């Protein structure tokens, strides 16, 4: 019995089954990730980025930031008459 244990313990190049299983599982997970990665990149490039740009440009509008101070100055300097004319003037500047 002691010789059998010595033979098993002294054998070179034998990897325990638990370590082999861990390596196989690691390879399987890596293979699954490499198969899913191109799909995720495709979804990101074709769906998320364009829609994100649309949402950002819908919320962020430079023309309003640039023209609102002018509009407020024009409206506050008026005497209460001629709002239609001022509105037309502002609309013509806006375009």
C-alpha positions in Angstrom: 0.0 0.0 0.0 2.8 2.4 0.8 4.5 1.6 -2.5 1.3 2.3 -4.4 0.9 5.7 -2.7 4.6 6.5 -3.5 4.1 5.6 -7.1 1.0 7.8 -7.5 2.6 10.7 -5.7 5.9 10.4 -7.6 4.5 10.2 -11.1 5.6 13.0 -13.2 3.4 14.7 -15.8 0.1 13.6 -14.3 -2.3 16.5 -13.8 -5.2 16.0 -11.3 -8.6 15.7 -12.9 -9.9 18.8 -11.0 -7.2 21.0 -12.7 -8.0 19.5 -16.1 -11.6 20.3 -15.6 -10.9 23.9 -14.6 -8.8 24.4 -17.7 -11.5 22.9 -19.9 -14.1 25.2 -18.3 -11.8 28.2 -18.8 -11.3 27.3 -22.5 -15.1 26.8 -22.9 -15.9 30.2 -21.4 -13.2 32.0 -23.4 -14.6 30.4 -26.6 -18.1 31.4 -25.7 -17.0 35.0 -25.1 -15.1 35.2 -28.4 -18.2 34.0 -30.2 -20.5 36.6 -28.5 -18.1 39.6 -28.8 -18.6 40.3 -32.5 -22.4 40.2 -32.0 -22.2 42.7 -29.2 -19.9 45.0 -31.2 -22.3 44.8 -34.2 -25.3 45.7 -32.0 -23.3 48.6 -30.4 -22.2 50.0 -33.7 -25.5 49.7 -35.6 -28.0 50.4 -32.8 -26.7 52.1 -29.7 -24.3 54.7 -31.2 -26.6 56.1 -33.9 -29.5 56.3 -31.5 -27.4 57.8 -28.8 -26.3 60.5 -31.3 -29.9 61.2 -32.2 -31.0 61.5 -28.6 -28.0 63.8 -27.9 -28.7 66.1 -30.8 -32.4 66.1 -30.0 -31.7 67.4 -26.5 -28.7 69.6 -27.2 -29.5 72.4 -29.6 -26.9 75.2 -30.1 -29.2 77.5 -32.0 -31.5 78.0 -29.0 -28.5 78.8 -26.8 -27.2 81.3 -29.3 -30.5 83.0 -30.1 -32.4 83.0 -26.7 -30.4 85.9 -25.2 -31.1 88.0 -28.3 -34.8 87.2 -28.2 -35.0 88.1 -24.6 -33.2 91.4 -25.2 -35.6 92.2 -28.1 -38.7 91.4 -26.2 -37.7 93.2 -23.0 -36.8 96.4 -24.9 -40.3 96.6 -26.5 -43.1 98.8 -25.2 -45.8 96.1 -25.5 -46.7 96.8 -29.1 -45.3 95.3 -32.3 -44.8 91.7 -31.0 -45.8 90.3 -34.4 -43.2 92.3 -36.1 -40.5 91.4 -33.6 -41.6 87.7 -33.8 -41.2 87.9 -37.6 -37.8 89.5 -37.2 -36.7 86.8 -34.7 -38.0 84.1 -37.0 -36.1 85.5 -40.0 -32.9 85.6 -37.9 -33.5 82.1 -36.7 -33.6 80.7 -40.2 
